[in-house]
Structures are given as C-alpha cells and as structure tokens.
Amino acid sequence: MTKKKSEPQYRIPGLRGILAYLFGLSGIINILALTGAFYMLQIYDRALTSGSISTLVALSILAISLYLFQGMFDIIRSQILIRLGARLDAELAPIAHKVVIEMPRYGYSTSEAMERGRDVDTLRGFLSSQGPVALFDLPWMPVYLVFVWLLHPMLG
C-alpha cells in the first residue's frame, strides 16, 4: 500500500504573481547596488582625467538619483512583504483559530493547540522581517559576482 502525498489544503490566490514581482524588484535593486562601483569607475575614467567639474557634478547627481531610486524600491519591496504577511495572517488566522478550537476535542493539549495559532503569527513576523529580503537577493548574487569579475578578474 502506497502512502498518498499530502497536498496543501489551502492555496493563496495571486501569491505566485506577487512573488514574481518581488523577485523582479529585487533584481532591479541589486542592479542599482552597482551604482557606487560604476560611479567610482566613471570618476576615475572621465572626471579626474579631464579635470571637468561639470562631469563630476553630473555623475554625482546621477549617482544620488540612482541611490534614491534604490531606496524607494527597497521601501516598496518591504511594504509589499509587510502587506503580504498581513494578508496571509488575515486569510490563515480563521483557519488556525478553527484548528485551535478543534484540537482539544481530538486529545491534544491546550498548549499544542495554541501553538498552531502562534505559527500564523510567526509566518507574519517572518514576512515582515529582513529574512525574505535576503532570500530574494540571494539568486542575484551569482549575477553580481559574474559582473564584478567581468570588470576585473581579481575583484570577482
């Protein structure tokens, strides 16, 4: 007799699209993280060699603008994750509450039942923390390292 694989009993509608959007947003943020490296390359290549103050000012304004966009995108990503955590909490809390009420009828202790309710809180807290941000940034690290290696093999 084979064991039937357990399937999740509840699926969150639209979650895959939100995660894809967050992944793309993380890609943009990680590309913008190269602003400092590009800024310094351009300063040493263009502004210092020509002695042009206007080039230095233009590059500085561009770099500051790109850093502002990076910060804005980072705030947007954090807000999306916080709202996703709140949405999951709103959708899963009634289910967890029902489980908490039903579990003592099946012989589980009250503390075991309450643990299921805390699981939803833990999930919401995790989504509101920096953990998912690191997970979304992780796949971009090899791309970043390859790019830095292309700039100079000793750096990569």
Secondary structure by P-SEA (a helix, b strand, c coil): cccccccccccccaaaaaaaaaaaaaaaaaaacaaaaaaaaaaaccccccccaaaaaaaaaaaaaaaaaaaaaaaaaaaaaaaaaaaaaaaaaaaaaaaaaacccccccaaaaaaaaaaaaaaaaaaacaaaaaaaaccaaaaaaaaaaaaccccc
